[in-house]
Amino acid sequence: MTDTPKTKGELVIEQIMQQLDPASPRYRVLSVARQFKSSWVELGEQLSQVRNKGEFNDWGYTSFEDYCRDEVRIKKDTALKLTGAYSFLKKAEPEILVRNEQMLPVPDYRSIDLLRQAQEEQQLSEEQYQQLREAVIEKERSHPTVAKQFRELTGQNVAPSEEQLLRQSLSTIRRLEGLLQQLPNLPEGILAACNSIMDELNLQNAQFEEKTEE
């Protein structure tokens, strides 16, 4: 049986690790990042330390977001949710950290971040918050289920992700291009401008897919 092919992000991480001291904090973060899907708590902890201590500056990055994107290979939104979820667990649900240390399953970091958001922004009544907590912590519902419950309880939509916005924008600009091509007296330059926007969105989408862990 052959091994599962490594993603481009994993290969980049491994190349950087080869140049680092295995005992260094920078190496440790990347080692954890390779196991992101199975150990988000550790990655959230490591990233929190990197951000709080400003270690990314010592490693040649001007911002925490640049470090996460270019070295750890995760997008800004993911990094913020990971660190926010970890900080929330540390303060409000430390027993989950114990569960993680015992190698037991822990809730999805995105669901934990919704719980954090509900508590910090005081969007829910105490009863509603406990309903959401039960779904996340005790029943360990899937993230789509938790997100749906969150929307229903708050009466508002969860903000679309960067990926969703990008794909929606691409779909819209493609439809617009098709409509513009049907206009008989289209002013010069409008279709070219539309094509230019679409090319830029396609480029961003390609870069996003390269740098996002699948």
DALIN-V596350 format. One record per pair of residues at least 24 apart in sequence whose ideal C-beta (glycine too) atoms are under 10 Angstrom apart, sorted by sequence separation. I is the first residue (numbers start at 0). GAP is how many residues later the second one is. If there is no record, write none. Layout:
i=I gap=GAP
i=I gap=GAP
//
This chain:
i=8 gap=24
i=9 gap=24
i=24 gap=24
i=25 gap=24
i=84 gap=24
i=87 gap=24
i=91 gap=24
i=110 gap=24
i=111 gap=24
i=127 gap=24
i=128 gap=24
i=172 gap=24
i=173 gap=24
i=8 gap=25
i=24 gap=25
i=46 gap=25
i=83 gap=25
i=84 gap=25
i=87 gap=25
i=90 gap=25
i=110 gap=25
i=111 gap=25
i=127 gap=25
i=172 gap=25
i=9 gap=26
i=28 gap=26
i=45 gap=26
i=82 gap=26
i=84 gap=26
i=85 gap=26
i=86 gap=26
i=88 gap=26
i=109 gap=26
i=110 gap=26
i=123 gap=26
i=126 gap=26
i=127 gap=26
i=171 gap=26
i=172 gap=26
i=8 gap=27
i=28 gap=27
i=46 gap=27
i=80 gap=27
i=81 gap=27
i=84 gap=27
i=85 gap=27
i=87 gap=27
i=88 gap=27
i=91 gap=27
i=122 gap=27
i=169 gap=27
i=172 gap=27
i=173 gap=27
i=5 gap=28
i=24 gap=28
i=50 gap=28
i=80 gap=28
i=81 gap=28
i=83 gap=28
i=84 gap=28
i=87 gap=28
i=90 gap=28
i=91 gap=28
i=106 gap=28
i=107 gap=28
i=124 gap=28
i=168 gap=28
i=169 gap=28
i=172 gap=28
i=173 gap=28
i=25 gap=29
i=42 gap=29
i=49 gap=29
i=50 gap=29
i=80 gap=29
i=83 gap=29
i=84 gap=29
i=86 gap=29
i=87 gap=29
i=106 gap=29
i=110 gap=29
i=113 gap=29
i=123 gap=29
i=168 gap=29
i=171 gap=29
i=172 gap=29
i=24 gap=30
i=25 gap=30
i=28 gap=30
i=81 gap=30
i=82 gap=30
i=84 gap=30
i=85 gap=30
i=106 gap=30
i=110 gap=30
i=112 gap=30
i=122 gap=30
i=123 gap=30
i=170 gap=30
i=23 gap=31
i=42 gap=31
i=46 gap=31
i=47 gap=31
i=51 gap=31
i=77 gap=31
i=80 gap=31
i=81 gap=31
i=84 gap=31
i=87 gap=31
i=105 gap=31
i=106 gap=31
i=110 gap=31
i=111 gap=31
i=114 gap=31
i=122 gap=31
i=169 gap=31
i=25 gap=32
i=46 gap=32
i=50 gap=32
i=77 gap=32
i=80 gap=32
i=83 gap=32
i=84 gap=32
i=87 gap=32
i=106 gap=32
i=107 gap=32
i=110 gap=32
i=113 gap=32
i=117 gap=32
i=122 gap=32
i=168 gap=32
i=169 gap=32
i=24 gap=33
i=25 gap=33
i=46 gap=33
i=49 gap=33
i=76 gap=33
i=79 gap=33
i=80 gap=33
i=83 gap=33
i=106 gap=33
i=107 gap=33
i=109 gap=33
i=110 gap=33
i=113 gap=33
i=116 gap=33
i=120 gap=33
i=122 gap=33
i=24 gap=34
i=47 gap=34
i=48 gap=34
i=105 gap=34
i=106 gap=34
i=107 gap=34
i=108 gap=34
i=109 gap=34
i=110 gap=34
i=111 gap=34
i=166 gap=34
i=169 gap=34
i=23 gap=35
i=32 gap=35
i=42 gap=35
i=43 gap=35
i=46 gap=35
i=47 gap=35
i=51 gap=35
i=80 gap=35
i=104 gap=35
i=106 gap=35
i=107 gap=35
i=110 gap=35
i=113 gap=35
i=114 gap=35
i=117 gap=35
i=165 gap=35
i=168 gap=35
i=169 gap=35
i=35 gap=36
i=42 gap=36
i=45 gap=36
i=46 gap=36
i=47 gap=36
i=76 gap=36
i=80 gap=36
i=83 gap=36
i=106 gap=36
i=107 gap=36
i=109 gap=36
i=110 gap=36
i=113 gap=36
i=117 gap=36
i=165 gap=36
i=168 gap=36
i=35 gap=37
i=43 gap=37
i=44 gap=37
i=45 gap=37
i=47 gap=37
i=48 gap=37
i=109 gap=37
i=113 gap=37
i=116 gap=37
i=28 gap=38
i=32 gap=38
i=33 gap=38
i=35 gap=38
i=39 gap=38
i=43 gap=38
i=44 gap=38
i=47 gap=38
i=98 gap=38
i=107 gap=38
i=110 gap=38
i=165 gap=38
i=166 gap=38
i=19 gap=39
i=28 gap=39
i=32 gap=39
i=33 gap=39
i=42 gap=39
i=43 gap=39
i=46 gap=39
i=47 gap=39
i=106 gap=39
i=107 gap=39
i=110 gap=39
i=113 gap=39
i=165 gap=39
i=31 gap=40
i=32 gap=40
i=42 gap=40
i=43 gap=40
i=45 gap=40
i=92 gap=40
i=95 gap=40
i=113 gap=40
i=25 gap=41
i=29 gap=41
i=32 gap=41
i=39 gap=41
i=40 gap=41
i=43 gap=41
i=44 gap=41
i=91 gap=41
i=95 gap=41
i=116 gap=41
i=166 gap=41
i=28 gap=42
i=29 gap=42
i=35 gap=42
i=39 gap=42
i=43 gap=42
i=44 gap=42
i=47 gap=42
i=94 gap=42
i=161 gap=42
i=162 gap=42
i=165 gap=42
i=15 gap=43
i=28 gap=43
i=29 gap=43
i=42 gap=43
i=43 gap=43
i=92 gap=43
i=165 gap=43
i=40 gap=44
i=41 gap=44
i=43 gap=44
i=44 gap=44
i=92 gap=44
i=113 gap=44
i=25 gap=45
i=39 gap=45
i=40 gap=45
i=43 gap=45
i=44 gap=45
i=91 gap=45
i=162 gap=45
i=35 gap=46
i=39 gap=46
i=43 gap=46
i=161 gap=46
i=162 gap=46
i=40 gap=48
i=88 gap=48
i=109 gap=48
i=40 gap=49
i=162 gap=49
i=161 gap=50
i=109 gap=51
i=44 gap=52
i=15 gap=54
i=15 gap=55
i=40 gap=55
i=44 gap=55
i=15 gap=56
i=40 gap=56
i=15 gap=57
i=11 gap=58
i=12 gap=58
i=40 gap=58
i=41 gap=58
i=11 gap=59
i=12 gap=59
i=40 gap=59
i=41 gap=59
i=11 gap=60
i=12 gap=60
i=39 gap=60
i=40 gap=60
i=11 gap=61
i=38 gap=61
i=10 gap=62
i=8 gap=63
i=9 gap=63
i=8 gap=64
i=38 gap=64
i=7 gap=65
i=8 gap=65
i=37 gap=65
i=40 gap=65
i=43 gap=65
i=6 gap=66
i=39 gap=66
i=42 gap=66
i=37 gap=67
i=38 gap=67
i=39 gap=67
i=39 gap=68
i=40 gap=68
i=43 gap=68
i=39 gap=69
i=43 gap=69
i=39 gap=70
i=40 gap=71
i=39 gap=72
i=35 gap=73
i=76 gap=82
i=77 gap=83
i=76 gap=84
i=77 gap=84
i=76 gap=85
i=74 gap=86
i=75 gap=86
i=76 gap=86
i=74 gap=87
i=74 gap=88
i=74 gap=133
i=77 gap=134
i=77 gap=135
i=74 gap=136
i=72 gap=137
i=73 gap=137
i=74 gap=137
i=68 gap=138
i=72 gap=138
i=73 gap=138
i=74 gap=138
i=71 gap=139
i=72 gap=139
i=73 gap=139
i=72 gap=140
i=69 gap=141
i=71 gap=141
i=68 gap=142
i=67 gap=143
i=68 gap=143
i=36 gap=176
i=35 gap=177
i=36 gap=177
i=33 gap=179
i=32 gap=180
i=11 gap=198
i=11 gap=199
i=7 gap=201
i=8 gap=201
i=7 gap=202
i=8 gap=202
i=6 gap=203
i=7 gap=203
i=8 gap=203
i=9 gap=203
i=8 gap=204
i=6 gap=205
i=7 gap=205
i=8 gap=205
i=6 gap=206
i=7 gap=206
i=6 gap=207
//
